[in-house]
Structure formats: structure tokens, C-alpha cells
Amino acid sequence: MVPREAWIAVYMMADRYRGTLYTGVTGHFITRITQHREGQLKGFTKRYGLTRLVWYEEHDLMVEAIQRETSIERWPRQWKINLIERDNPRWDDLYAAIFEWTPVPRQI
């Protein structure tokens, strides 16, 4: 059984509406987003203050998530904006929403 904390996702963080973007992938989604928000991770998100979760997509397999992240990173900026705005047109911070819905543990 996969532990409840294991939640594979591709995500995008921003500092503000249509601001700087970061695309990431993780196998521990809630933990990673919390680390970004609290500035616990050195690097791009901390340097540019990217604390707003503006988009995410759950995946069953890490290999699929990595492929999706790699594809999105190669996209032009406007395509990323279009992806975000399709589901989150006001660029709301989705952090609270991830606690309202958490994935059900899967049998392997």
C-alpha cells in the first residue's frame, strides 16, 4: 500500500497573478508545497518568493509525472498561463484546497 503522504503531482508555483512561474514534480505533494510556502527549500522558489500554488495535476506513476513536468517546462510561457487559467483564471492560491481533497491510498 502506498502511504497516504505519497501523492504524486506536477505543480506550478507563482509569486502573484501572471508573475514568475516555477514548475515542479514530487511524490510528496503536501509536504513539498508546504516547504515552498515556508521558504524551507533553497533555490529558485525561495529566491523569487514563489509561495502561491496556482496549478497542480495528480499522477499515478512518478515516471508519468516527470514526463509531464519535462513537457511543461519546455512550453512557451503563454501556454503555461493558458493551462493555469483554464482551471484557475484568477490565479487563486490553491494551498487550502489540497487539504479539502486528499488522494485515497492505492493498493499496489
C-alpha positions as CSV (number, residue, x, y, z in Angstrom):
1,M,0.0,0.0,0.0
2,V,1.2,3.5,-0.8
3,P,1.4,5.7,2.3
4,R,-1.2,8.5,2.5
5,E,1.6,11.1,2.4
6,A,2.7,9.8,-1.0
7,W,0.8,12.0,-3.5
8,I,2.5,12.2,-6.9
9,A,1.9,15.6,-8.6
10,V,3.1,18.1,-11.1
11,Y,2.6,21.6,-9.9
12,M,3.2,25.3,-10.7
13,M,4.0,28.0,-8.1
14,A,3.9,31.7,-8.7
15,D,4.5,34.9,-6.7
16,R,1.5,36.8,-8.0
17,Y,-1.1,36.9,-10.8
18,R,0.8,36.2,-14.0
19,G,4.1,36.6,-12.2
20,T,7.2,34.4,-12.1
21,L,6.5,30.7,-12.6
22,Y,8.1,27.5,-11.3
23,T,7.1,24.0,-12.5
24,G,7.9,21.1,-10.2
25,V,7.2,17.4,-9.6
26,T,7.1,15.5,-6.4
27,G,6.0,12.3,-4.8
28,H,5.0,14.0,-1.5
29,F,2.9,16.9,-2.7
30,I,1.5,18.4,0.5
31,T,5.0,18.3,2.1
32,R,6.7,19.8,-0.9
33,I,4.2,22.7,-1.3
34,T,4.4,23.4,2.5
35,Q,8.2,23.6,2.2
36,H,7.9,26.1,-0.7
37,R,5.5,28.2,1.2
38,E,7.6,28.3,4.3
39,G,10.8,29.0,2.4
40,Q,12.5,25.8,3.6
41,L,13.9,24.9,0.2
42,K,16.9,26.8,-1.1
43,G,16.7,27.8,-4.8
44,F,14.5,29.4,-7.3
45,T,11.2,29.4,-5.4
46,K,12.8,30.9,-2.3
47,R,14.8,33.4,-4.2
48,Y,11.8,34.8,-6.0
49,G,9.2,34.3,-3.3
50,L,7.1,31.8,-5.1
51,T,4.6,30.7,-2.4
52,R,1.3,30.6,-4.3
53,L,0.2,27.2,-5.6
54,V,-1.6,28.1,-8.9
55,W,-1.9,24.7,-10.6
56,Y,-1.4,21.0,-10.0
57,E,-2.2,17.7,-11.6
58,E,-2.2,14.3,-9.8
59,H,-0.5,11.3,-11.4
60,D,-0.5,7.6,-10.6
61,L,3.1,7.0,-11.6
62,M,6.2,9.1,-11.0
63,V,7.6,8.4,-14.5
64,E,4.4,9.9,-16.0
65,A,4.6,12.9,-13.7
66,I,8.3,13.5,-14.6
67,Q,7.4,13.3,-18.3
68,R,4.6,15.8,-17.9
69,E,6.8,18.2,-15.9
70,T,9.5,18.0,-18.6
71,S,7.0,18.7,-21.3
72,I,5.5,21.7,-19.5
73,E,9.0,23.2,-18.7
74,R,9.6,23.2,-22.5
75,W,6.4,25.1,-23.3
76,P,6.3,28.8,-24.1
77,R,5.2,30.9,-21.1
78,Q,1.8,31.7,-22.6
79,W,0.9,28.0,-22.9
80,K,1.7,27.7,-19.1
81,I,-0.5,30.7,-18.4
82,N,-3.3,29.2,-20.5
83,L,-3.0,25.9,-18.6
84,I,-3.3,27.7,-15.3
85,E,-6.1,30.0,-16.4
86,R,-8.2,27.1,-17.8
87,D,-8.9,25.9,-14.2
88,N,-7.8,28.9,-12.1
89,P,-8.5,32.1,-14.0
90,R,-7.8,34.4,-11.0
91,W,-4.6,32.6,-10.0
92,D,-6.0,31.9,-6.6
93,D,-3.7,30.2,-4.1
94,L,-4.9,26.5,-4.2
95,Y,-3.0,25.6,-1.0
96,A,-6.1,25.3,1.2
97,A,-7.9,23.3,-1.5
98,I,-5.3,20.4,-1.3
99,F,-6.4,19.8,2.3
100,E,-10.0,19.6,1.4
101,W,-9.3,16.8,-1.1
102,T,-6.5,14.4,-0.5
103,P,-5.9,11.2,-2.6
104,V,-7.2,7.9,-1.3
105,P,-4.3,5.4,-0.6
106,R,-3.9,3.0,-3.5
107,Q,-3.2,-0.7,-3.4
108,I,-0.1,-1.8,-5.4
